[in-house]
Amino acid sequence: MWKRRKGARPARILPLELCDLCAATFPQEEAKRGYVPDSSSVHPTNDGYDGLRALTACGDDHFEVLRKQYLRRPYVEEELWAAKITRVLTTGPPTLTMDQLGCRTGLHEPELRRAIAWHNERMRRYAAEE
């Protein structure tokens, strides 16, 4: 068993990041970061980041590839609203009235109804594919 010299500094652990494209690990200070629009992304605690996806890449080239992939994806308001509803229903009481749901999501009843219809249609399509 190796002993550490008396008074020697402990090894410094470098925080690492993971590239969202190639899964390479690299030092945190070398990370290329940014946000892209993504209607499927809601932040768990900060509504201000809803509709934005945080990206981390190992370099400018990989960040640009990721950015272009997300920019090709359509931004669907109903998808964002459905994600907000899901966040509210999974972090609090699972049964809410439309008024309570509206207060907790910041959405109005027509937006809630459109989000629910979008979600139900998507679930029907997935069930039909199976």
Secondary structure, 3 states (H helix, E strand, C coil): CCCCCCCCCCCCCCCEEECCCCCCEEEHHHCEEEEEECCCCCCCCCHHHCCEEEEEECCHHHHHHHHHHHHHCCCCHHHHHHHHHHHHHHHCCCCCCHHHHHHHHCCCHHHHHHHHHHHHHHHHHHHHHC
